Amino acid sequence: MTAELKAELVAQARAMGFDGCAITQPDAIPDAPARLAAFVAEGRHGQMGWMAERAEWRANPAALWSEARSIIMLAESYTPDYNPLDLLDLHEQGVISSYALGRDYHDVVKKRLKRLGRWLIDRAGGEIKVFVDTAPVMEKPLAAAAGLGWQGKHTNLLSRDLGNWFFLGAIFTTLELPPDMPAIENCGTCRACLDICPTDAFPAPFQLDARRCISYLTIEHHGPVPLDLREKMGNRIYGCDDCLAVCPWNKFAQEAREVKYTAREGLPTPDLAELATLDDAGFRARFSGSPIKRIGRNRFIRNVLYAIGNSGSPRLRVAASALCNDGDPTVAEAARWAVTRLDTTSAAATGAPVRPRS
């Protein structure tokens, strides 16, 4: 009966819009606690204190919900219809990570998980809990254990069928379902994702130092970004897709089926000068329903100002100057840095001396 139920579950998941469905067990990632402990001990989690505070739950699914007997891992594609690397030369425009261009995936995926979970309960009983990224669940190791893919050298999940452009969701259930075989790592000798990283965020293959990752710096890191990393951020203002976009396995990526992931107007490359004018109300209105909204206006404008400073565009100096006395100290400092950097770039081009700001 369980094999038949599993086949029905996979078919139902695909009918509801998921692009992958596989099953594992709560005890399928026994090496996770040690790996997570080493990551935290080395400080590679940066300011993400919740990773250390909730390490027991994160590393051990059974600690999160002891009644769970099976974990259903789901994949949902969001493959962009353009190459994100082509946007990095648009210096007067900001680049936003592909996953954040439309509706917040947390909401979209969770609703779909709940629908699938209700179907499972109606079909076979039991209890469920659903998780999408916001709970202490190690989705990538669990998805690898379920056979959805393997964690590549960039630490993200890779799939022969989906490439690496997909979200993950989990349904914990009290039902005992036949588990799938774990995936086999297939990165081979390829180093594309490691070599393209502008900030050298990978200390070694399959290892990430979040403190140097542009996705972390633009989203999770609060306060000023270290000076030696700002220039390397380029025009990326929310997230970074470089290591994902360069992966050769993306030749198998599936087109996103969910229209809610379609880029909203003005994205993925909004004008930096226009973004710099956003106050808190304007920011909230502009990014309502978007994952971008959760970082708040000040952190977002900080990122915009770093991009302006990296643009080399004299046109954008006015936008940065207007924020040099912003009420948020980090924004004000970023604005002064951007103005100084633009002045230095301009002076270098003309041979004129750089005059310090008064």
Secondary structure by P-SEA (a helix, b strand, c coil): caaaaaaaaaaaaaaacccbbbbbccccccaaaaaaaaaaaacccccccccccaaaaaaccccccccccbbbbbbbbbccccccccccccccbbbcccccccccaaaaaaaaaaaaaaaaaacbbbbbcccccccccaaaaaaaaaccccccccccbbbccccccbbbbbbbbccccbbbbbbccccccccccccccccccccccccccccccccccccccccccccccccccccccccccccccccccccccccccccccccccccccccaaaaaaccaaaaaaaccccccccccaaaaaaaaaaaaaacccccaaaaaaaacccccaaaaaaaaaaaaaaaaaaaaaacbbbbccc
